[in-house]
Amino acid sequence: MKINWGTGIVIAIALFIAFILYFVITMTTSKEFEHDLVIEDYYKQEIGFQDELDARNNAAQLTEKVSIEKAANGVLINIPEAWSANIQNGSVSFYRVNNKAFDFEKELQLSNHQMLIPESELVQGRWDISLYWEMEGKAYIAKEKINF
């Protein structure tokens, strides 16, 4: 059987359309490719964005900085010793972009001006970590992205 160029083009277009249909159906029905909203209360958080910007600016103006880093046994948060006693309240938020089931938040509990989140509570991958705290009536935020 001899195929001329017109038949070849029709076959190529048909295969391309079949591939696109397969791809679309796979992406929309597979649980592996969830496409939920990144944050459930997006608009509520958007309203408070100016407060977050102010808190970031407050943290940027501090002479000593908070460090959030990967350690051998988890994630280590270091608060400068000089002002760790002045913190009224705080929390650490762990956020996974790809799966909201892994997101969690912990109250800031310092031991020797440090807080360790053990690796048993973290799955491998990228984490967006946000540290919120209040000190002397002002709000502060420090953010870090860590691959664990």
N, CA, C and O atoms as CSV, one atom per row, in Angstrom:
chain,resi,resn,atom,element,x,y,z
A,1,MET,N,N,0.848,-1.173,0.000
A,1,MET,CA,C,0.000,0.000,0.000
A,1,MET,C,C,0.892,1.233,0.000
A,1,MET,O,O,1.819,1.353,0.801
A,2,LYS,N,N,0.599,2.119,-0.891
A,2,LYS,CA,C,1.389,3.325,-1.042
A,2,LYS,C,C,0.639,4.499,-0.412
A,2,LYS,O,O,-0.546,4.706,-0.672
A,3,ILE,N,N,1.360,5.271,0.430
A,3,ILE,CA,C,0.747,6.430,1.088
A,3,ILE,C,C,1.308,7.682,0.435
A,3,ILE,O,O,2.522,7.878,0.381
A,4,ASN,N,N,0.413,8.526,-0.059
A,4,ASN,CA,C,0.885,9.785,-0.647
A,4,ASN,C,C,0.999,10.850,0.442
A,4,ASN,O,O,0.647,10.601,1.595
A,5,TRP,N,N,1.480,12.014,0.085
A,5,TRP,CA,C,1.744,13.056,1.073
A,5,TRP,C,C,0.472,13.574,1.732
A,5,TRP,O,O,0.513,13.940,2.907
A,6,GLY,N,N,-0.636,13.619,1.039
A,6,GLY,CA,C,-1.903,14.079,1.621
A,6,GLY,C,C,-2.384,13.147,2.719
A,6,GLY,O,O,-2.839,13.598,3.770
A,7,THR,N,N,-2.283,11.841,2.471
A,7,THR,CA,C,-2.678,10.856,3.476
A,7,THR,C,C,-1.751,10.937,4.693
A,7,THR,O,O,-2.210,10.798,5.827
A,8,GLY,N,N,-0.474,11.158,4.473
A,8,GLY,CA,C,0.487,11.296,5.569
A,8,GLY,C,C,0.168,12.477,6.468
A,8,GLY,O,O,0.272,12.381,7.690
A,9,ILE,N,N,-0.225,13.602,5.858
A,9,ILE,CA,C,-0.590,14.785,6.646
A,9,ILE,C,C,-1.835,14.513,7.476
A,9,ILE,O,O,-1.892,14.891,8.646
A,10,VAL,N,N,-2.823,13.868,6.889
A,10,VAL,CA,C,-4.059,13.544,7.617
A,10,VAL,C,C,-3.753,12.604,8.785
A,10,VAL,O,O,-4.287,12.786,9.879
A,11,ILE,N,N,-2.906,11.610,8.563
A,11,ILE,CA,C,-2.540,10.680,9.637
A,11,ILE,C,C,-1.791,11.424,10.755
A,11,ILE,O,O,-2.057,11.196,11.935
A,12,ALA,N,N,-0.860,12.308,10.386
A,12,ALA,CA,C,-0.107,13.072,11.383
A,12,ALA,C,C,-1.032,13.961,12.206
A,12,ALA,O,O,-0.888,14.030,13.427
A,13,ILE,N,N,-1.971,14.637,11.569
A,13,ILE,CA,C,-2.918,15.497,12.291
A,13,ILE,C,C,-3.801,14.662,13.212
A,13,ILE,O,O,-4.065,15.063,14.346
A,14,ALA,N,N,-4.258,13.505,12.736
A,14,ALA,CA,C,-5.104,12.633,13.557
A,14,ALA,C,C,-4.334,12.135,14.785
A,14,ALA,O,O,-4.887,12.091,15.884
A,15,LEU,N,N,-3.061,11.761,14.605
A,15,LEU,CA,C,-2.252,11.320,15.744
A,15,LEU,C,C,-2.019,12.461,16.732
A,15,LEU,O,O,-2.041,12.246,17.944
A,16,PHE,N,N,-1.797,13.659,16.226
A,16,PHE,CA,C,-1.602,14.812,17.097
A,16,PHE,C,C,-2.864,15.092,17.910
A,16,PHE,O,O,-2.780,15.330,19.114
A,17,ILE,N,N,-4.015,15.068,17.275
A,17,ILE,CA,C,-5.287,15.296,17.974
A,17,ILE,C,C,-5.516,14.206,19.021
A,17,ILE,O,O,-5.977,14.497,20.124
A,18,ALA,N,N,-5.198,12.954,18.687
A,18,ALA,CA,C,-5.365,11.859,19.644
A,18,ALA,C,C,-4.452,12.060,20.855
A,18,ALA,O,O,-4.866,11.820,21.989
A,19,PHE,N,N,-3.219,12.497,20.619
A,19,PHE,CA,C,-2.295,12.752,21.722
A,19,PHE,C,C,-2.810,13.871,22.618
A,19,PHE,O,O,-2.783,13.741,23.842
A,20,ILE,N,N,-3.275,14.958,22.033
A,20,ILE,CA,C,-3.790,16.082,22.818
A,20,ILE,C,C,-4.996,15.643,23.645
A,20,ILE,O,O,-5.088,15.988,24.823
A,21,LEU,N,N,-5.914,14.896,23.058
A,21,LEU,CA,C,-7.080,14.404,23.802
A,21,LEU,C,C,-6.653,13.500,24.958
A,21,LEU,O,O,-7.172,13.625,26.067
A,22,TYR,N,N,-5.717,12.597,24.706
A,22,TYR,CA,C,-5.206,11.725,25.766
A,22,TYR,C,C,-4.598,12.557,26.897
A,22,TYR,O,O,-4.863,12.304,28.072
A,23,PHE,N,N,-3.790,13.542,26.539
A,23,PHE,CA,C,-3.122,14.394,27.521
A,23,PHE,C,C,-4.137,15.158,28.366
A,23,PHE,O,O,-4.013,15.192,29.590
A,24,VAL,N,N,-5.134,15.766,27.740
A,24,VAL,CA,C,-6.148,16.545,28.460
A,24,VAL,C,C,-6.957,15.648,29.391
A,24,VAL,O,O,-7.197,16.012,30.542
A,25,ILE,N,N,-7.373,14.497,28.916
A,25,ILE,CA,C,-8.167,13.583,29.739
A,25,ILE,C,C,-7.342,13.081,30.927
A,25,ILE,O,O,-7.851,13.001,32.045
A,26,THR,N,N,-6.085,12.747,30.693
A,26,THR,CA,C,-5.217,12.274,31.775
A,26,THR,C,C,-5.014,13.352,32.833
A,26,THR,O,O,-5.086,13.063,34.028
A,27,MET,N,N,-4.766,14.566,32.419
A,27,MET,CA,C,-4.510,15.650,33.371
A,27,MET,C,C,-5.748,16.024,34.184
A,27,MET,O,O,-5.627,16.390,35.353
A,28,THR,N,N,-6.912,15.938,33.597
A,28,THR,CA,C,-8.117,16.351,34.322
A,28,THR,C,C,-8.687,15.256,35.216
A,28,THR,O,O,-9.402,15.562,36.171
A,29,THR,N,N,-8.396,14.004,34.939
A,29,THR,CA,C,-8.992,12.932,35.737
A,29,THR,C,C,-8.043,12.314,36.750
A,29,THR,O,O,-8.509,11.688,37.703
A,30,SER,N,N,-6.753,12.461,36.590
A,30,SER,CA,C,-5.784,11.826,37.484
A,30,SER,C,C,-5.654,12.603,38.796
A,30,SER,O,O,-5.523,13.827,38.788
A,31,LYS,N,N,-5.691,11.887,39.916
A,31,LYS,CA,C,-5.505,12.509,41.233
A,31,LYS,C,C,-4.070,12.997,41.416
A,31,LYS,O,O,-3.812,13.880,42.234
A,32,GLU,N,N,-3.149,12.431,40.666
A,32,GLU,CA,C,-1.742,12.828,40.762
A,32,GLU,C,C,-1.530,14.278,40.333
A,32,GLU,O,O,-0.589,14.930,40.786
A,33,PHE,N,N,-2.391,14.775,39.472
A,33,PHE,CA,C,-2.247,16.134,38.951
A,33,PHE,C,C,-3.382,17.018,39.449
A,33,PHE,O,O,-4.104,17.622,38.655
A,34,GLU,N,N,-3.537,17.090,40.776
A,34,GLU,CA,C,-4.563,17.939,41.374
A,34,GLU,C,C,-4.314,19.392,41.003
A,34,GLU,O,O,-3.169,19.833,40.908
A,35,HIS,N,N,-5.368,20.113,40.800
A,35,HIS,CA,C,-5.225,21.530,40.455
A,35,HIS,C,C,-6.132,22.383,41.339
A,35,HIS,O,O,-6.908,23.210,40.858
A,36,ASP,N,N,-6.010,22.156,42.638
A,36,ASP,CA,C,-6.761,22.954,43.603
A,36,ASP,C,C,-6.171,24.351,43.686
A,36,ASP,O,O,-5.097,24.626,43.152
A,37,LEU,N,N,-6.894,25.221,44.365
A,37,LEU,CA,C,-6.340,26.538,44.664
A,37,LEU,C,C,-5.129,26.370,45.575
A,37,LEU,O,O,-5.082,25.443,46.383
A,38,VAL,N,N,-4.177,27.242,45.450
A,38,VAL,CA,C,-2.989,27.163,46.291
A,38,VAL,C,C,-3.371,27.417,47.743
A,38,VAL,O,O,-2.884,26.734,48.644
A,39,ILE,N,N,-4.240,28.398,47.972
A,39,ILE,CA,C,-4.699,28.726,49.317
A,39,ILE,C,C,-6.226,28.790,49.282
A,39,ILE,O,O,-6.804,29.374,48.365
A,40,GLU,N,N,-6.865,28.202,50.260
A,40,GLU,CA,C,-8.325,28.197,50.296
A,40,GLU,C,C,-8.906,29.589,50.536
A,40,GLU,O,O,-9.874,29.979,49.884
A,41,ASP,N,N,-8.323,30.333,51.461
A,41,ASP,CA,C,-8.855,31.653,51.807
A,41,ASP,C,C,-8.009,32.758,51.170
A,41,ASP,O,O,-7.516,33.655,51.854
A,42,TYR,N,N,-7.855,32.675,49.863
A,42,TYR,CA,C,-6.994,33.593,49.115
A,42,TYR,C,C,-7.380,35.051,49.343
A,42,TYR,O,O,-6.519,35.878,49.644
A,43,TYR,N,N,-8.659,35.372,49.204
A,43,TYR,CA,C,-9.093,36.769,49.308
A,43,TYR,C,C,-8.924,37.311,50.729
A,43,TYR,O,O,-8.600,38.483,50.918
A,44,LYS,N,N,-9.141,36.462,51.711
A,44,LYS,CA,C,-8.945,36.873,53.101
A,44,LYS,C,C,-7.473,37.211,53.345
A,44,LYS,O,O,-7.162,38.198,54.012
A,45,GLN,N,N,-6.580,36.402,52.810
A,45,GLN,CA,C,-5.153,36.670,52.984
A,45,GLN,C,C,-4.712,37.880,52.172
A,45,GLN,O,O,-3.800,38.598,52.583
A,46,GLU,N,N,-5.335,38.114,51.043
A,46,GLU,CA,C,-4.983,39.265,50.210
A,46,GLU,C,C,-5.292,40.575,50.929
A,46,GLU,O,O,-4.564,41.556,50.774
A,47,ILE,N,N,-6.362,40.594,51.709
A,47,ILE,CA,C,-6.727,41.802,52.456
A,47,ILE,C,C,-5.649,42.137,53.487
A,47,ILE,O,O,-5.362,43.311,53.720
A,48,GLY,N,N,-5.055,41.125,54.100
A,48,GLY,CA,C,-4.032,41.345,55.110
A,48,GLY,C,C,-2.624,41.463,54.551
A,48,GLY,O,O,-1.656,41.416,55.310
A,49,PHE,N,N,-2.489,41.615,53.243
A,49,PHE,CA,C,-1.155,41.642,52.638
A,49,PHE,C,C,-0.347,42.865,53.056
A,49,PHE,O,O,0.870,42.772,53.215
A,50,GLN,N,N,-1.002,44.008,53.237
A,50,GLN,CA,C,-0.275,45.211,53.660
A,50,GLN,C,C,0.327,45.019,55.053
A,50,GLN,O,O,1.434,45.484,55.326
A,51,ASP,N,N,-0.406,44.332,55.929
A,51,ASP,CA,C,0.138,44.031,57.259
A,51,ASP,C,C,1.387,43.157,57.145
A,51,ASP,O,O,2.352,43.338,57.887
A,52,GLU,N,N,1.356,42.204,56.201
A,52,GLU,CA,C,2.522,41.347,55.988
A,52,GLU,C,C,3.708,42.153,55.461
A,52,GLU,O,O,4.844,41.940,55.886
A,53,LEU,N,N,3.450,43.070,54.547
A,53,LEU,CA,C,4.533,43.926,54.043
A,53,LEU,C,C,5.140,44.767,55.159
A,53,LEU,O,O,6.359,44.921,55.233
A,54,ASP,N,N,4.295,45.308,56.021
A,54,ASP,CA,C,4.795,46.089,57.159
A,54,ASP,C,C,5.650,45.224,58.085
A,54,ASP,O,O,6.695,45.662,58.567
A,55,ALA,N,N,5.199,43.995,58.328
A,55,ALA,CA,C,5.942,43.087,59.202
A,55,ALA,C,C,7.282,42.700,58.571
A,55,ALA,O,O,8.283,42.567,59.276
A,56,ARG,N,N,7.305,42.520,57.255
A,56,ARG,CA,C,8.572,42.227,56.566
A,56,ARG,C,C,9.533,43.402,56.683
A,56,ARG,O,O,10.726,43.219,56.920
A,57,ASN,N,N,9.004,44.610,56.515
A,57,ASN,CA,C,9.841,45.803,56.651
A,57,ASN,C,C,10.379,45.935,58.074
A,57,ASN,O,O,11.535,46.307,58.272
A,58,ASN,N,N,9.537,45.628,59.065
A,58,ASN,CA,C,9.998,45.660,60.457
A,58,ASN,C,C,11.151,44.678,60.666
A,58,ASN,O,O,12.138,44.999,61.329
A,59,ALA,N,N,11.018,43.472,60.092
A,59,ALA,CA,C,12.069,42.463,60.240
A,59,ALA,C,C,13.342,42.876,59.506
A,59,ALA,O,O,14.447,42.588,59.965
A,60,ALA,N,N,13.191,43.546,58.374
A,60,ALA,CA,C,14.364,43.985,57.605
A,60,ALA,C,C,15.143,45.075,58.334
A,60,ALA,O,O,16.346,45.224,58.121
A,61,GLN,N,N,14.469,45.834,59.187
A,61,GLN,CA,C,15.125,46.926,59.902
A,61,GLN,C,C,15.862,46.468,61.159
A,61,GLN,O,O,16.600,47.247,61.761
A,62,LEU,N,N,15.670,45.225,61.555
A,62,LEU,CA,C,16.372,44.717,62.736
A,62,LEU,C,C,17.863,44.585,62.445
A,62,LEU,O,O,18.255,44.195,61.345
A,63,THR,N,N,18.681,44.908,63.424
A,63,THR,CA,C,20.130,44.807,63.223
A,63,THR,C,C,20.592,43.355,63.220
A,63,THR,O,O,21.501,42.993,62.473
A,64,GLU,N,N,19.973,42.526,64.050
A,64,GLU,CA,C,20.278,41.099,64.062
A,64,GLU,C,C,19.133,40.370,63.381
A,64,GLU,O,O,17.969,40.722,63.569
A,65,LYS,N,N,19.458,39.362,62.598
A,65,LYS,CA,C,18.454,38.660,61.804
A,65,LYS,C,C,18.160,37.276,62.373
A,65,LYS,O,O,18.996,36.653,63.028
A,66,VAL,N,N,16.951,36.825,62.099
A,66,VAL,CA,C,16.538,35.464,62.416
A,66,VAL,C,C,17.076,34.564,61.310
A,66,VAL,O,O,17.086,34.956,60.143
A,67,SER,N,N,17.519,33.370,61.662
A,67,SER,CA,C,17.953,32.432,60.624
A,67,SER,C,C,17.088,31.178,60.677
A,67,SER,O,O,16.815,30.629,61.744
A,68,ILE,N,N,16.672,30.749,59.503
A,68,ILE,CA,C,15.908,29.514,59.338
A,68,ILE,C,C,16.736,28.662,58.391
A,68,ILE,O,O,16.926,29.018,57.228
A,69,GLU,N,N,17.230,27.531,58.893
A,69,GLU,CA,C,18.141,26.741,58.071
A,69,GLU,C,C,17.923,25.253,58.256
A,69,GLU,O,O,17.396,24.794,59.269
A,70,LYS,N,N,18.346,24.518,57.247
A,70,LYS,CA,C,18.272,23.065,57.291
A,70,LYS,C,C,19.407,22.549,58.163
A,70,LYS,O,O,20.565,22.924,57.982
A,71,ALA,N,N,19.062,21.690,59.106
A,71,ALA,CA,C,20.059,21.072,59.981
A,71,ALA,C,C,20.068,19.569,59.711
A,71,ALA,O,O,19.237,19.063,58.957
A,72,ALA,N,N,20.992,18.873,60.317
A,72,ALA,CA,C,21.110,17.430,60.096
A,72,ALA,C,C,19.871,16.674,60.570
A,72,ALA,O,O,19.503,15.657,59.982
A,73,ASN,N,N,19.229,17.161,61.623
A,73,ASN,CA,C,18.092,16.444,62.198
A,73,ASN,C,C,16.769,17.191,62.062
A,73,ASN,O,O,15.816,16.884,62.778
A,74,GLY,N,N,16.692,18.167,61.154
A,74,GLY,CA,C,15.442,18.889,60.932
A,74,GLY,C,C,15.690,20.304,60.459
A,74,GLY,O,O,16.699,20.591,59.815
A,75,VAL,N,N,14.763,21.183,60.783
A,75,VAL,CA,C,14.890,22.598,60.446
A,75,VAL,C,C,15.132,23.360,61.742
A,75,VAL,O,O,14.392,23.207,62.714
A,76,LEU,N,N,16.171,24.178,61.744
A,76,LEU,CA,C,16.574,24.909,62.937
A,76,LEU,C,C,16.290,26.393,62.749
A,76,LEU,O,O,16.693,26.998,61.756
A,77,ILE,N,N,15.585,26.967,63.724
A,77,ILE,CA,C,15.279,28.395,63.725
A,77,ILE,C,C,16.081,29.031,64.850
A,77,ILE,O,O,15.945,28.654,66.014
A,78,ASN,N,N,16.912,29.992,64.493
A,78,ASN,CA,C,17.743,30.703,65.473
A,78,ASN,C,C,17.234,32.122,65.632
A,78,ASN,O,O,17.144,32.872,64.660
A,79,ILE,N,N,16.904,32.485,66.856
A,79,ILE,CA,C,16.495,33.843,67.197
A,79,ILE,C,C,17.683,34.494,67.909
A,79,ILE,O,O,18.275,33.863,68.785
A,80,PRO,N,N,18.050,35.717,67.570
A,80,PRO,CA,C,19.145,36.369,68.294
A,80,PRO,C,C,18.875,36.382,69.800
A,80,PRO,O,O,17.787,36.736,70.254
A,81,GLU,N,N,19.877,35.996,70.541
A,81,GLU,CA,C,19.732,35.844,71.993
A,81,GLU,C,C,19.354,37.151,72.678
A,81,GLU,O,O,18.660,37.140,73.694
A,82,ALA,N,N,19.803,38.269,72.133
A,82,ALA,CA,C,19.560,39.573,72.761
A,82,ALA,C,C,18.078,39.897,72.872
A,82,ALA,O,O,17.666,40.529,73.845
A,83,TRP,N,N,17.273,39.490,71.915
A,83,TRP,CA,C,15.860,39.845,71.993
A,83,TRP,C,C,14.911,38.656,71.991
A,83,TRP,O,O,13.707,38.841,71.812
A,84,SER,N,N,15.415,37.445,72.183
A,84,SER,CA,C,14.523,36.280,72.221
A,84,SER,C,C,13.591,36.307,73.429
A,84,SER,O,O,12.500,35.741,73.367
A,85,ALA,N,N,13.994,36.950,74.525
A,85,ALA,CA,C,13.141,37.029,75.716
A,85,ALA,C,C,12.017,38.045,75.546
A,85,ALA,O,O,11.032,37.994,76.283
A,86,ASN,N,N,12.142,38.966,74.593
A,86,ASN,CA,C,11.133,40.011,74.386
A,86,ASN,C,C,9.987,39.585,73.475
A,86,ASN,O,O,9.046,40.355,73.279
A,87,ILE,N,N,10.041,38.394,72.922
A,87,ILE,CA,C,8.994,37.940,72.001
A,87,ILE,C,C,7.744,37.598,72.796
A,87,ILE,O,O,7.777,36.757,73.695
A,88,GLN,N,N,6.621,38.269,72.450
A,88,GLN,CA,C,5.369,38.003,73.159
A,88,GLN,C,C,4.703,36.724,72.658
A,88,GLN,O,O,4.343,35.862,73.460
A,89,ASN,N,N,4.538,36.592,71.357
A,89,ASN,CA,C,3.981,35.361,70.799
A,89,ASN,C,C,4.483,35.207,69.374
A,89,ASN,O,O,4.948,36.164,68.755
A,90,GLY,N,N,4.383,33.998,68.869
A,90,GLY,CA,C,4.863,33.745,67.521
A,90,GLY,C,C,4.445,32.375,67.041
A,90,GLY,O,O,3.999,31.532,67.819
A,91,SER,N,N,4.596,32.167,65.748
A,91,SER,CA,C,4.274,30.875,65.163
A,91,SER,C,C,5.159,30.639,63.946
A,91,SER,O,O,5.676,31.573,63.332
A,92,VAL,N,N,5.313,29.367,63.622
A,92,VAL,CA,C,6.081,28.957,62.455
A,92,VAL,C,C,5.133,28.198,61.542
A,92,VAL,O,O,4.484,27.241,61.963
A,93,SER,N,N,5.058,28.630,60.297
A,93,SER,CA,C,4.152,28.027,59.328
A,93,SER,C,C,4.961,27.300,58.260
A,93,SER,O,O,5.871,27.874,57.662
A,94,PHE,N,N,4.628,26.043,58.026
A,94,PHE,CA,C,5.273,25.233,56.998
A,94,PHE,C,C,4.264,24.992,55.883
A,94,PHE,O,O,3.171,24.478,56.119
A,95,TYR,N,N,4.641,25.365,54.684
A,95,TYR,CA,C,3.715,25.361,53.552
A,95,TYR,C,C,4.325,24.596,52.385
A,95,TYR,O,O,5.463,24.850,51.991
A,96,ARG,N,N,3.554,23.651,51.835
A,96,ARG,CA,C,3.965,22.909,50.648
A,96,ARG,C,C,3.092,23.353,49.487
A,96,ARG,O,O,1.866,23.277,49.559
A,97,VAL,N,N,3.715,23.809,48.434
A,97,VAL,CA,C,2.971,24.296,47.273
A,97,VAL,C,C,2.244,23.153,46.583
A,97,VAL,O,O,1.127,23.337,46.099
A,98,ASN,N,N,2.854,21.984,46.529
A,98,ASN,CA,C,2.278,20.895,45.751
A,98,ASN,C,C,1.221,20.079,46.483
A,98,ASN,O,O,0.487,19.331,45.838
A,99,ASN,N,N,1.114,20.194,47.811
A,99,ASN,CA,C,0.132,19.375,48.519
A,99,ASN,C,C,-0.224,20.027,49.854
A,99,ASN,O,O,0.585,20.058,50.781
A,100,LYS,N,N,-1.441,20.543,49.934
A,100,LYS,CA,C,-1.852,21.247,51.155
A,100,LYS,C,C,-2.037,20.308,52.347
A,100,LYS,O,O,-2.140,20.769,53.484
A,101,ALA,N,N,-2.081,18.999,52.100
A,101,ALA,CA,C,-2.234,18.046,53.199
A,101,ALA,C,C,-1.003,18.041,54.107
A,101,ALA,O,O,-1.093,17.634,55.265
A,102,PHE,N,N,0.146,18.489,53.592
A,102,PHE,CA,C,1.375,18.508,54.383
A,102,PHE,C,C,1.573,19.812,55.146
A,102,PHE,O,O,2.460,19.890,55.997
A,103,ASP,N,N,0.774,20.834,54.866
A,103,ASP,CA,C,0.923,22.131,55.538
A,103,ASP,C,C,0.643,21.983,57.038
A,103,ASP,O,O,-0.251,21.243,57.447
A,104,PHE,N,N,1.420,22.699,57.840
A,104,PHE,CA,C,1.144,22.722,59.277
A,104,PHE,C,C,1.731,23.980,59.889
A,104,PHE,O,O,2.563,24.664,59.292
A,105,GLU,N,N,1.274,24.260,61.093
A,105,GLU,CA,C,1.732,25.449,61.816
A,105,GLU,C,C,2.025,25.054,63.256
A,105,GLU,O,O,1.306,24.253,63.853
A,106,LYS,N,N,3.091,25.629,63.805
A,106,LYS,CA,C,3.472,25.357,65.194
A,106,LYS,C,C,3.648,26.672,65.928
A,106,LYS,O,O,4.034,27.685,65.345
A,107,GLU,N,N,3.357,26.635,67.211
A,107,GLU,CA,C,3.605,27.801,68.056
A,107,GLU,C,C,5.111,27.924,68.276
A,107,GLU,O,O,5.809,26.921,68.422
A,108,LEU,N,N,5.597,29.143,68.298
A,108,LEU,CA,C,7.020,29.390,68.506
A,108,LEU,C,C,7.377,29.077,69.956
A,108,LEU,O,O,6.934,29.768,70.873
A,109,GLN,N,N,8.179,28.036,70.157
A,109,GLN,CA,C,8.617,27.624,71.493
A,109,GLN,C,C,10.136,27.530,71.472
A,109,GLN,O,O,10.708,26.613,70.883
A,110,LEU,N,N,10.768,28.481,72.114
A,110,LEU,CA,C,12.225,28.576,72.071
A,110,LEU,C,C,12.871,27.823,73.224
A,110,LEU,O,O,12.362,27.800,74.345
A,111,SER,N,N,13.992,27.217,72.920
A,111,SER,CA,C,14.835,26.584,73.920
A,111,SER,C,C,16.259,27.048,73.617
A,111,SER,O,O,16.827,26.688,72.587
A,112,ASN,N,N,16.826,27.840,74.510
A,112,ASN,CA,C,18.143,28.454,74.266
A,112,ASN,C,C,18.133,29.265,72.971
A,112,ASN,O,O,19.024,29.125,72.133
A,113,HIS,N,N,17.125,30.107,72.817
A,113,HIS,CA,C,16.882,30.972,71.658
A,113,HIS,C,C,16.869,30.228,70.320
A,113,HIS,O,O,17.183,30.804,69.279
A,114,GLN,N,N,16.501,28.937,70.359
A,114,GLN,CA,C,16.390,28.141,69.143
A,114,GLN,C,C,15.126,27.305,69.179
A,114,GLN,O,O,14.574,27.019,70.242
A,115,MET,N,N,14.680,26.920,67.993
A,115,MET,CA,C,13.567,25.982,67.877
A,115,MET,C,C,13.923,24.991,66.780
A,115,MET,O,O,14.341,25.382,65.690
A,116,LEU,N,N,13.757,23.713,67.075
A,116,LEU,CA,C,14.059,22.661,66.112
A,116,LEU,C,C,12.770,21.958,65.725
A,116,LEU,O,O,12.021,21.498,66.587
A,117,ILE,N,N,12.516,21.876,64.432
A,117,ILE,CA,C,11.400,21.084,63.926
A,117,ILE,C,C,12.029,19.794,63.415
A,117,ILE,O,O,12.780,19.824,62.440
A,118,PRO,N,N,11.735,18.652,64.060
A,118,PRO,CA,C,12.413,17.409,63.698
A,118,PRO,C,C,12.062,16.948,62.288
A,118,PRO,O,O,10.975,17.217,61.777
A,119,GLU,N,N,13.012,16.246,61.673
A,119,GLU,CA,C,12.818,15.786,60.307
A,119,GLU,C,C,11.680,14.777,60.192
A,119,GLU,O,O,11.156,14.570,59.097
A,120,SER,N,N,11.288,14.146,61.294
A,120,SER,CA,C,10.182,13.186,61.258
A,120,SER,C,C,8.856,13.870,60.920
A,120,SER,O,O,7.923,13.211,60.461
A,121,GLU,N,N,8.761,15.182,61.141
A,121,GLU,CA,C,7.535,15.923,60.831
A,121,GLU,C,C,7.538,16.494,59.416
A,121,GLU,O,O,6.549,17.090,58.989
A,122,LEU,N,N,8.624,16.320,58.692
A,122,LEU,CA,C,8.767,16.904,57.362
A,122,LEU,C,C,8.948,15.812,56.318
A,122,LEU,O,O,9.667,14.839,56.548
A,123,VAL,N,N,8.303,15.972,55.184
A,123,VAL,CA,C,8.544,15.080,54.055
A,123,VAL,C,C,9.539,15.760,53.129
A,123,VAL,O,O,9.702,16.979,53.162
A,124,GLN,N,N,10.194,14.972,52.313
A,124,GLN,CA,C,11.190,15.543,51.418
A,124,GLN,C,C,10.528,16.422,50.370
A,124,GLN,O,O,9.422,16.144,49.906
A,125,GLY,N,N,11.225,17.483,50.011
A,125,GLY,CA,C,10.732,18.414,49.005
A,125,GLY,C,C,10.937,19.846,49.448
A,125,GLY,O,O,11.611,20.119,50.441
A,126,ARG,N,N,10.343,20.754,48.695
A,126,ARG,CA,C,10.502,22.180,48.988
A,126,ARG,C,C,9.467,22.639,50.004
A,126,ARG,O,O,8.283,22.325,49.881
A,127,TRP,N,N,9.909,23.372,50.993
A,127,TRP,CA,C,9.048,23.948,52.021
A,127,TRP,C,C,9.193,25.458,52.002
A,127,TRP,O,O,10.306,25.979,51.929
A,128,ASP,N,N,8.071,26.159,52.067
A,128,ASP,CA,C,8.071,27.604,52.286
A,128,ASP,C,C,7.792,27.802,53.773
A,128,ASP,O,O,6.704,27.485,54.253
A,129,ILE,N,N,8.767,28.323,54.491
A,129,ILE,CA,C,8.664,28.465,55.943
A,129,ILE,C,C,8.507,29.939,56.280
A,129,ILE,O,O,9.288,30.777,55.828
A,130,SER,N,N,7.495,30.249,57.077
A,130,SER,CA,C,7.251,31.625,57.517
A,130,SER,C,C,7.259,31.658,59.035
A,130,SER,O,O,6.567,30.882,59.694
A,131,LEU,N,N,8.047,32.562,59.571
A,131,LEU,CA,C,8.123,32.756,61.017
A,131,LEU,C,C,7.471,34.091,61.337
A,131,LEU,O,O,7.937,35.138,60.888
A,132,TYR,N,N,6.384,34.053,62.120
A,132,TYR,CA,C,5.663,35.255,62.541
A,132,TYR,C,C,5.913,35.455,64.030
A,132,TYR,O,O,5.834,34.501,64.804
A,133,TRP,N,N,6.212,36.676,64.433
A,133,TRP,CA,C,6.354,36.945,65.862
A,133,TRP,C,C,6.049,38.407,66.150
A,133,TRP,O,O,6.112,39.268,65.273
A,134,GLU,N,N,5.715,38.657,67.420
A,134,GLU,CA,C,5.466,40.020,67.891
A,134,GLU,C,C,6.472,40.333,68.986
A,134,GLU,O,O,6.762,39.512,69.856
A,135,MET,N,N,6.989,41.544,68.911
A,135,MET,CA,C,7.975,41.965,69.889
A,135,MET,C,C,7.802,43.466,70.099
A,135,MET,O,O,7.847,44.247,69.148
A,136,GLU,N,N,7.606,43.854,71.345
A,136,GLU,CA,C,7.447,45.256,71.717
A,136,GLU,C,C,6.334,45.943,70.918
A,136,GLU,O,O,6.475,47.088,70.489
A,137,GLY,N,N,5.233,45.221,70.731
A,137,GLY,CA,C,4.067,45.792,70.063
A,137,GLY,C,C,4.123,45.824,68.548
A,137,GLY,O,O,3.186,46.315,67.918
A,138,LYS,N,N,5.183,45.322,67.941
A,138,LYS,CA,C,5.308,45.308,66.482
A,138,LYS,C,C,5.289,43.876,65.973
A,138,LYS,O,O,5.746,42.952,66.647
A,139,ALA,N,N,4.749,43.709,64.768
A,139,ALA,CA,C,4.718,42.391,64.132
A,139,ALA,C,C,5.923,42.242,63.206
A,139,ALA,O,O,6.370,43.208,62.588
A,140,TYR,N,N,6.438,41.020,63.121
A,140,TYR,CA,C,7.598,40.714,62.287
A,140,TYR,C,C,7.345,39.416,61.531
A,140,TYR,O,O,6.652,38.527,62.027
A,141,ILE,N,N,7.907,39.311,60.333
A,141,ILE,CA,C,7.815,38.085,59.539
A,141,ILE,C,C,9.179,37.823,58.905
A,141,ILE,O,O,9.809,38.725,58.352
A,142,ALA,N,N,9.617,36.576,58.997
A,142,ALA,CA,C,10.811,36.119,58.278
A,142,ALA,C,C,10.391,34.913,57.449
A,142,ALA,O,O,9.713,34.015,57.949
A,143,LYS,N,N,10.794,34.894,56.186
A,143,LYS,CA,C,10.415,33.794,55.299
A,143,LYS,C,C,11.661,33.173,54.692
A,143,LYS,O,O,12.667,33.839,54.449
A,144,GLU,N,N,11.555,31.871,54.456
A,144,GLU,CA,C,12.674,31.136,53.859
A,144,GLU,C,C,12.109,29.963,53.068
A,144,GLU,O,O,11.096,29.376,53.448
A,145,LYS,N,N,12.767,29.631,51.977
A,145,LYS,CA,C,12.414,28.446,51.196
A,145,LYS,C,C,13.536,27.433,51.389
A,145,LYS,O,O,14.709,27.746,51.184
A,146,ILE,N,N,13.167,26.217,51.786
A,146,ILE,CA,C,14.168,25.191,52.079
A,146,ILE,C,C,13.792,23.906,51.348
A,146,ILE,O,O,12.635,23.486,51.359
A,147,ASN,N,N,14.779,23.296,50.720
A,147,ASN,CA,C,14.597,21.964,50.141
A,147,ASN,C,C,15.073,20.950,51.163
A,147,ASN,O,O,16.241,20.944,51.552
A,148,PHE,N,N,14.167,20.099,51.591
A,148,PHE,CA,C,14.506,19.138,52.636
A,148,PHE,C,C,14.546,17.750,52.042
A,148,PHE,O,O,14.814,16.782,52.752
